[in-house]
Amino acid sequence: MELLKKGLIDTMDRLKPCPFCGGRANFVTSRGMDGQCSFKRGEVCCSECGCGTGGYIIDGYLGIETTEDEVVAIWNRRFDK
């Protein structure tokens, strides 16, 4: 139910498979605290091999944040051979 509220179902549908093993990619979020301020991290990781984008602040403070769409674009980026 929480996934539907946050629109993550649509986000997960846009993720390409893992570039290393072909596994299913998942968009994962977590909350954290930095002193008195809270923030939300988002990252894409493979459910099979565990590789991922690393965490990006997607809802934070001081206007320093990356959108979910940008994190998806980072994961989906592939280099042509």
Secondary structure as UniProt FT lines:
FT   HELIX           2..6
FT   HELIX           8..13
FT   TURN            19..21
FT   STRAND          25..34
FT   TURN            35..36
FT   STRAND          37..46
FT   TURN            47..49
FT   STRAND          56..59
FT   TURN            62..63
FT   HELIX           68..76
//
